[in-house]
């Protein structure tokens, strides 16, 4: 099975992904990469600091079976993240 990519960004909603990522990891033995624009700590909307395992620049999309994009309440920081916007724009051209 290919890996799963979960993109994290400031203020992402942790509660939207925990059941899914837990099921994928524990029941389906999926490897999940957590990617962000850089290796800096990313804080979820409820204040949990999360360390990305990869940067968006390191992602080879053909290695993944799906991409998880958690929602968020405050979208401001994500909208100003040029690396994230560029990555998401390029995803539209991929078969994933």
Protein Blocks (a to p, Z undefined) as FASTA:
>chain_A
ZZddddddehiafklmmmmmmmmmmmnopacddddfblcdcddfkopacddfbdfklpcf
klpfbdcddddfblmlmmmmmklmmmmmmmmmpcZZ
